[in-house]
Amino acid sequence: MVDSSGINKKISASSACPVAEPNGAFSVVKSVKSQKIIAVLGGRDCDSKTYQKAYKVGKEIANHGGILICGGRTGIMEAACKGAVEEGGLTIGILPDGNVSRANAYVKIPIPTGIGIARNSIIVRACSAAIAIGGKYGTLSEIAYCLQIGTPVCSLDSWEIEGIKQVSSPEKAVEFAFDPAKYNRKV
């Protein structure tokens, strides 16, 4: 079906959906059911080297067709979201408070929770795999949730804990996130 603007509105609900753009135009995106949701776990403060690693992870997630979910704030979360958005990716920020304006500028879907750090469990429950980058105790709690519920998680210069795969680069981290079973196979 084509409306008066010439836009084809007949879109398969199982494969794509129309999305309104700020300028009033519509674009078509893949259904989120067909995309992996990858969590980026990390602190609100980081140095420039770690920021760049998170930025590259975000770019790689988008280039692999994934959706990035994180805590939606500054530091690692902002860097990863920035990388993903620059590659045309979708980003979701699960915010600790009820203030949407506190999300970083690269969060496309901010979700204010008002539940503080308990939001970490939502991030982990929503993803198919997680990548921990740097971070402190908040990141540690997210890793613990992953281990507790069986969500595959890797560490890129983050905590070294039994049960999580240590990776050496942003590319390896994203490779793990999209195929964690590959790292559990015996060669």
N, C-alpha and C positions, 0 to 999 in steps of 0.2 A: 504494500500500500504506500503510495506517495502522497504526501500532503501538499498544500498549496505552496509551500516553500521549496518543493522539489526534493525533499528529504525522504528517502526510502525508509519507512517505519516498520516494514515487515522484517523482523529479526528473530531468529530462533532463540527462544528463552534458554535453551540448554547450552548454547555455545557463545552467545554474546548478548550484551545489553546496551541500550543507548544511555549516554551520560551527557548531561547538560554542561556545556562549557560556560565560563564567565561572560563571554561575549554573546551568549544566546544560541550559539550553534550547538549541534549535537555531534558527538563522536561515538564510535562503537568500540567497546572494550570486550576482551574475552571474559567469559563467566569466571568468577572467582573459584567456582567448584573445580575448574581444570588447572588452577594455579597452586603451587606450593606456597605456604605462608612460612617464612623464615624469620625467626626472632634474632635480633641483635641485642645482646646483653652487654652492658657496660656503664661506667660511671658518668656523672654529669661534669666531671673535671678530667682533663687529660692533656698530655703534652702534644706538641705539633706532630711528632712522629707517629704517635698512636692515633691521633685524629686522621692522619693520612691513610693509615691502615683501615680504619673504620669507613672512611670515604670510599676506598677501593672495594671493600666488602659490599657496600651499598650499590655501587656501580655493577658489580658482578651479579648480585642478586637480581637486579633489574634486567641485565643482559641475558640471564637464564630464564626470564619470564616469571620470576617469583614476586610475591608480595612481601614487603618488609614490615614487620611489626616490632615495636620497641616501646620504651617508656615515654617517648615523645618530647623529651626535654633537651638539654644542652649536651655538650661534650661528645661522647661516643655516639649517642643517639642522634644528635644533630648531624654529625659527620656522615653517618651511614644513610640517613634520610636524604641529605644533600646529594650524595653520590647516586642514589637510586632515582631521585627526581630528575637529575640532569640526564639520565638515560631513559626517561619516560616511564619510570616505575611508579607503582602505587605504594604509599607509605601509610601506616596506621600507628597512631600514638596513643597508648593507654596511659592517661595522665593520672597522677596521684591525687590531685585535688579537683575541685569542681570548676576551675577557671580555664576555659578553652584558649584564652589569649596567652596562656603560659606555655603553650606548645611551641616547639621550634618552627621556624618559617617554612620548613620542608615537609611537615606533616600534612598529608592531604586529607586524612580522616582522623581528626582528634576525638578521642572518647574520654570525656572527663568522668572520673569515678568517685571522687570524694572519699576514697578509702585508704589513702596514703600508700605505704609500701606494700600493703596487701594486694595492690594491683599487679605485683610481680607474678602472682599465681595465675592471673588472667592471661598475661603475656605468654607464659609457658603452656598453659592449656590450649591456647589458640594456635600454636605453631606446630608444624610437622618436624622441625629440627631447630636447633639454636646454635648461635655462634657467640661465645663470650670473648670480649676484647677488653683487656685491662680490667679496671674496676676494683671495687672494694667490697664491703660487706653486702651491699644490695645485690651486686653481681653474684656474690657467693650464694645468697639466698635463692636467686633464680636458678643457678646451677643445681642447688640442692633439690629444688622442685623438679627440675628435669630428671635428675637421677631417681627421685622418688616415684614419679609417674611413668618413667621409661621413655621420655623424649630424648632422642639423640642430641648430644651436645658436644661441641669441640671448643678448644681453648686456643686463642691466638694471643699470646703474651698475657694470659690471664692466670687463673688459679690452676695449680697442678694437683689434681685430685684423682684418685683411682676411679676409673669408670668414665673419664672424659678423654677424648682424643686430643693430643697436643698437635697442632698444625703449625707450619712454618711461614705461611703467607696468606694473604687475603684470598688468592685463587684457590689454594688448598682448602681453606675454610669453607668456601662456597661449594667446592666440589664435594666435600664431606656432607654439607647440609642437603644437597640434592640427591646424594646416593650414600647414606650412612652405612648401608649393608655392605657396600664395597670394602669398607674398612674393617669389617668383621669377618671377611672371608679369609680362609687359610690358603696361602699360595703354595 
